[in-house]
């Protein structure tokens, strides 16, 4: 109802709602779950639960595809769009992480004290 109210008719609020609806749905969540980093995290958690068991990423992915997720979530036009969207998101995140970090404040050079300041410090100590 809010979207139909006077404030809700503002363009940005409708766009935000549409973007949220497109980003938080079963297809996007399915694509995220099948992402390599998530599959790897699941594999590591399985290894923690049962030490000595070797589980491959492909095996975890097959179980997710065949037994955990519904078929319509991972196949079809909407699923393909979601996979592309998640792939773009992952690429952006990796590009951001590859940027060189700013110099830490500890690397900023502090000018050294001149002789007068050093001599003044010595006379105070005497």
C-alpha positions, 0 to 999 in steps of 0.5 A: 500500500505504501507504494501507492501512497503519495510518498510511495509514488516517488520514483526512487522508492518504486525503483528501490522496491523493484530492485529489492524484488529482483535481488531477493528471490529464489533464483538469485539465492539459488545462484549464490548457493551454487557459487564456487566460494559458497560450495567451497565453504560448505565443503570445509564445514563438512570436513570439520564435521567429519574429520578424515572425509575427503569431499570435492567441490563437484560432489557438493555442487551435485548434491545441491543441484540434485537433492537440495535445490528445486529444479526450477530454481537452477534451470530456466530463463530466470535462473540464467538471469540470476546466475549472470547477475551473481557472476557480475556481482562476484566480478565487481567484488574481486575488482574492488579487492584488487585495488591497491590499499591506501598508505597506512598512517604509520608510513607517513613521514614525520619531520625530525626535530632540529638541533635546537629542539634536541638541545632544549630537551637535553637542558631540561633533562639536566 
